Amino acid sequence: MKVFFILLLLFFLVPIHSNAAEPVTVVTTIPDIAAIVKAIGGDRVAVESIAKGTQDPHYIEAKPSYMRVMNRARRIRAAIDS
């Protein structure tokens, strides 16, 4: 399952051109996926995670600041429970 997510992230990050003037902003729901995106994208991506490492993503309440973060994003990735 982890390999599937990594391949899926690679699929979405491959079209990013290396000569882009600014990094692509990616918003993830949990820090684990943010770390994977940052490892794959390097300096071509700017990653923000909604949940922090100490929070349970199932119990996060929506805040207006989360909407501002998501509006600035060019890509949004959500964690999917199986």
N, CA and C atoms as a LAMMPS dump frame, in Angstrom:
ITEM: TIMESTEP
0
ITEM: NUMBER OF ATOMS
246
ITEM: BOX BOUNDS ff ff ff
-5.0000000000000000e+02 5.0000000000000000e+02
-5.0000000000000000e+02 5.0000000000000000e+02
-5.0000000000000000e+02 5.0000000000000000e+02
ITEM: ATOMS id mol type element x y z
1 1 1 N 0.819 -1.191 0
2 1 2 C 0 0 0
3 1 3 C 0.869 1.264 0
4 2 1 N 1.963 1.241 0.776
5 2 2 C 2.855 2.406 0.81
6 2 3 C 3.486 2.645 -0.552
7 3 1 N 3.839 1.564 -1.23
8 3 2 C 4.44 1.702 -2.556
9 3 3 C 3.453 2.352 -3.516
10 4 1 N 2.197 2.002 -3.391
11 4 2 C 1.156 2.595 -4.239
12 4 3 C 1.096 4.107 -4.045
13 5 1 N 1.118 4.568 -2.79
14 5 2 C 1.057 5.999 -2.516
15 5 3 C 2.295 6.717 -3.029
16 6 1 N 3.453 6.102 -2.89
17 6 2 C 4.677 6.728 -3.379
18 6 3 C 4.633 6.841 -4.899
19 7 1 N 4.193 5.796 -5.573
20 7 2 C 4.071 5.851 -7.025
21 7 3 C 3.024 6.864 -7.459
22 8 1 N 1.943 6.96 -6.704
23 8 2 C 0.912 7.942 -7.009
24 8 3 C 1.458 9.359 -6.87
25 9 1 N 2.231 9.601 -5.826
26 9 2 C 2.838 10.923 -5.647
27 9 3 C 3.827 11.226 -6.764
28 10 1 N 4.612 10.239 -7.15
29 10 2 C 5.543 10.443 -8.261
30 10 3 C 4.8 10.794 -9.541
31 11 1 N 3.686 10.138 -9.763
32 11 2 C 2.89 10.401 -10.955
33 11 3 C 2.442 11.86 -11.002
34 12 1 N 2.039 12.413 -9.864
35 12 2 C 1.558 13.788 -9.836
36 12 3 C 2.682 14.805 -9.834
37 13 1 N 3.877 14.422 -9.403
38 13 2 C 4.978 15.376 -9.347
39 13 3 C 5.846 15.359 -10.6
40 14 1 N 5.755 14.343 -11.421
41 14 2 C 6.594 14.261 -12.62
42 14 3 C 6.342 15.414 -13.586
43 15 1 N 5.104 15.861 -13.824
44 15 2 C 4.901 16.954 -14.78
45 15 3 C 5.512 18.284 -14.353
46 16 1 N 5.972 18.404 -13.142
47 16 2 C 6.567 19.646 -12.673
48 16 3 C 7.897 19.842 -13.395
49 17 1 N 8.063 20.968 -14.055
50 17 2 C 9.288 21.248 -14.785
51 17 3 C 10.38 21.695 -13.829
52 18 1 N 11.601 21.267 -14.083
53 18 2 C 12.708 21.61 -13.191
54 18 3 C 13.114 23.072 -13.321
55 19 1 N 12.702 23.749 -14.386
56 19 2 C 13.07 25.15 -14.557
57 19 3 C 11.966 26.094 -14.079
58 20 1 N 11.062 25.613 -13.273
59 20 2 C 9.984 26.454 -12.742
60 20 3 C 10.568 27.546 -11.851
61 21 1 N 10.011 28.736 -11.948
62 21 2 C 10.531 29.876 -11.21
63 21 3 C 10.282 29.745 -9.713
64 22 1 N 9.153 29.234 -9.337
65 22 2 C 8.838 29.104 -7.917
66 22 3 C 8.4 27.674 -7.623
67 23 1 N 8.615 27.219 -6.384
68 23 2 C 8.214 25.841 -6.063
69 23 3 C 6.694 25.69 -6.044
70 24 1 N 6.247 24.497 -6.338
71 24 2 C 4.821 24.177 -6.303
72 24 3 C 4.42 23.986 -4.846
73 25 1 N 3.346 24.626 -4.424
74 25 2 C 2.854 24.49 -3.062
75 25 3 C 1.929 23.29 -2.986
76 26 1 N 2.262 22.348 -2.102
77 26 2 C 1.473 21.138 -1.912
78 26 3 C 0.977 21.114 -0.478
79 27 1 N -0.318 20.892 -0.277
80 27 2 C -0.896 20.776 1.052
81 27 3 C -1.304 19.328 1.273
82 28 1 N -0.874 18.767 2.4
83 28 2 C -1.247 17.401 2.753
84 28 3 C -2.034 17.419 4.058
85 29 1 N -2.725 16.331 4.315
86 29 2 C -3.517 16.278 5.541
87 29 3 C -2.694 15.843 6.74
88 30 1 N -1.712 14.968 6.528
89 30 2 C -0.899 14.495 7.654
90 30 3 C 0.587 14.664 7.35
91 31 1 N 1.411 14.788 8.386
92 31 2 C 2.843 15.037 8.19
93 31 3 C 3.58 13.887 7.502
94 32 1 N 3.086 12.666 7.617
95 32 2 C 3.756 11.534 6.964
96 32 3 C 3.767 11.724 5.446
97 33 1 N 2.637 12.109 4.901
98 33 2 C 2.562 12.321 3.457
99 33 3 C 3.35 13.564 3.066
100 34 1 N 3.36 14.575 3.928
101 34 2 C 4.159 15.768 3.657
102 34 3 C 5.641 15.415 3.553
103 35 1 N 6.117 14.529 4.408
104 35 2 C 7.518 14.116 4.368
105 35 3 C 7.828 13.356 3.081
106 36 1 N 6.91 12.525 2.626
107 36 2 C 7.111 11.778 1.378
108 36 3 C 7.157 12.733 0.191
109 37 1 N 6.221 13.694 0.161
110 37 2 C 6.193 14.665 -0.938
111 37 3 C 7.474 15.491 -0.952
112 38 1 N 7.938 15.923 0.216
113 38 2 C 9.163 16.714 0.302
114 38 3 C 10.371 15.889 -0.138
115 39 1 N 10.414 14.611 0.23
116 39 2 C 11.537 13.754 -0.163
117 39 3 C 11.551 13.541 -1.672
118 40 1 N 10.387 13.417 -2.277
119 40 2 C 10.316 13.197 -3.722
120 40 3 C 10.539 14.505 -4.489
121 41 1 N 9.896 15.577 -4.036
122 41 2 C 9.952 16.837 -4.774
123 41 3 C 11.181 17.679 -4.522
124 42 1 N 11.818 17.505 -3.369
125 42 2 C 13.012 18.292 -3.056
126 42 3 C 12.719 19.775 -2.999
127 43 1 N 13.567 20.593 -3.661
128 43 2 C 13.344 22.042 -3.614
129 43 3 C 12.36 22.512 -4.672
130 44 1 N 11.782 21.596 -5.429
131 44 2 C 10.761 21.985 -6.406
132 44 3 C 9.388 22.123 -5.771
133 45 1 N 9.233 21.704 -4.499
134 45 2 C 7.942 21.789 -3.822
135 45 3 C 8.081 22.498 -2.48
136 46 1 N 7.03 23.19 -2.104
137 46 2 C 6.884 23.755 -0.764
138 46 3 C 5.702 23.025 -0.14
139 47 1 N 5.947 22.272 0.92
140 47 2 C 4.933 21.388 1.484
141 47 3 C 4.419 21.95 2.806
142 48 1 N 3.093 21.937 2.966
143 48 2 C 2.459 22.295 4.229
144 48 3 C 1.522 21.161 4.622
145 49 1 N 1.492 20.863 5.913
146 49 2 C 0.62 19.81 6.424
147 49 3 C -0.421 20.438 7.345
148 50 1 N -1.67 20.033 7.18
149 50 2 C -2.748 20.568 8.025
150 50 3 C -2.583 20.066 9.46
151 51 1 N -2.468 18.767 9.629
152 51 2 C -2.317 18.191 10.971
153 51 3 C -0.848 18.229 11.38
154 52 1 N -0.613 18.387 12.64
155 52 2 C 0.738 18.313 13.187
156 52 3 C 0.993 16.888 13.661
157 53 1 N 2.238 16.582 13.951
158 53 2 C 2.606 15.226 14.326
159 53 3 C 1.953 14.717 15.597
160 54 1 N 1.575 15.611 16.495
161 54 2 C 0.981 15.201 17.768
162 54 3 C -0.544 15.119 17.71
163 55 1 N -1.144 15.51 16.595
164 55 2 C -2.602 15.526 16.482
165 55 3 C -3.117 14.261 15.817
166 56 1 N -4.293 13.845 16.232
167 56 2 C -4.977 12.737 15.565
168 56 3 C -5.769 13.335 14.406
169 57 1 N -5.45 12.953 13.167
170 57 2 C -6.123 13.582 12.024
171 57 3 C -7.627 13.338 11.969
172 58 1 N -8.115 12.359 12.72
173 58 2 C -9.549 12.09 12.724
174 58 3 C -10.329 13.092 13.57
175 59 1 N -9.632 13.85 14.419
176 59 2 C -10.317 14.759 15.337
177 59 3 C -9.901 16.212 15.154
178 60 1 N -9.443 16.577 13.992
179 60 2 C -9.059 17.968 13.74
180 60 3 C -10.287 18.736 13.279
181 61 1 N -10.511 19.876 13.919
182 61 2 C -11.634 20.716 13.529
183 61 3 C -11.173 21.703 12.472
184 62 1 N -12.038 21.957 11.511
185 62 2 C -11.713 22.888 10.431
186 62 3 C -11.601 24.299 10.977
187 63 1 N -10.605 25.022 10.493
188 63 2 C -10.387 26.414 10.88
189 63 3 C -10.291 27.253 9.607
190 64 1 N -10.596 28.53 9.695
191 64 2 C -10.447 29.395 8.515
192 64 3 C -9.004 29.431 8
193 65 1 N -8.043 29.287 8.887
194 65 2 C -6.651 29.313 8.442
195 65 3 C -6.328 28.117 7.547
196 66 1 N -6.985 26.983 7.753
197 66 2 C -6.776 25.821 6.885
198 66 3 C -7.284 26.108 5.471
199 67 1 N -8.382 26.849 5.372
200 67 2 C -8.915 27.205 4.058
201 67 3 C -7.961 28.132 3.321
202 68 1 N -7.326 29.074 4.036
203 68 2 C -6.345 29.957 3.4
204 68 3 C -5.156 29.167 2.879
205 69 1 N -4.696 28.19 3.677
206 69 2 C -3.575 27.355 3.251
207 69 3 C -3.95 26.57 2.003
208 70 1 N -5.159 26.021 1.974
209 70 2 C -5.582 25.211 0.83
210 70 3 C -5.816 26.065 -0.412
211 71 1 N -6.233 27.313 -0.244
212 71 2 C -6.425 28.194 -1.397
213 71 3 C -5.105 28.536 -2.072
214 72 1 N -4.019 28.599 -1.315
215 72 2 C -2.702 28.908 -1.874
216 72 3 C -2.074 27.709 -2.56
217 73 1 N -2.578 26.522 -2.304
218 73 2 C -1.95 25.293 -2.823
219 73 3 C -2.244 25.1 -4.296
220 74 1 N -1.262 24.534 -4.992
221 74 2 C -1.475 24.128 -6.38
222 74 3 C -1.841 22.655 -6.443
223 75 1 N -1.459 21.884 -5.424
224 75 2 C -1.803 20.459 -5.33
225 75 3 C -2.265 20.181 -3.906
226 76 1 N -3.27 19.331 -3.756
227 76 2 C -3.772 18.941 -2.438
228 76 3 C -3.792 17.426 -2.386
229 77 1 N -3.199 16.863 -1.367
230 77 2 C -3.16 15.415 -1.188
231 77 3 C -3.76 15.069 0.163
232 78 1 N -4.662 14.117 0.176
233 78 2 C -5.309 13.678 1.404
234 78 3 C -4.872 12.262 1.751
235 79 1 N -4.787 12.003 3.022
236 79 2 C -4.503 10.631 3.479
237 79 3 C -5.787 9.831 3.379
238 80 1 N -5.659 8.607 2.948
239 80 2 C -6.825 7.741 2.785
240 80 3 C -6.649 6.536 3.682
241 81 1 N -7.596 6.341 4.602
242 81 2 C -7.556 5.172 5.467
243 81 3 C -8.126 3.975 4.736
244 82 1 N -7.558 2.817 5.01
245 82 2 C -8.093 1.614 4.384
246 82 3 C -8.813 0.764 5.383
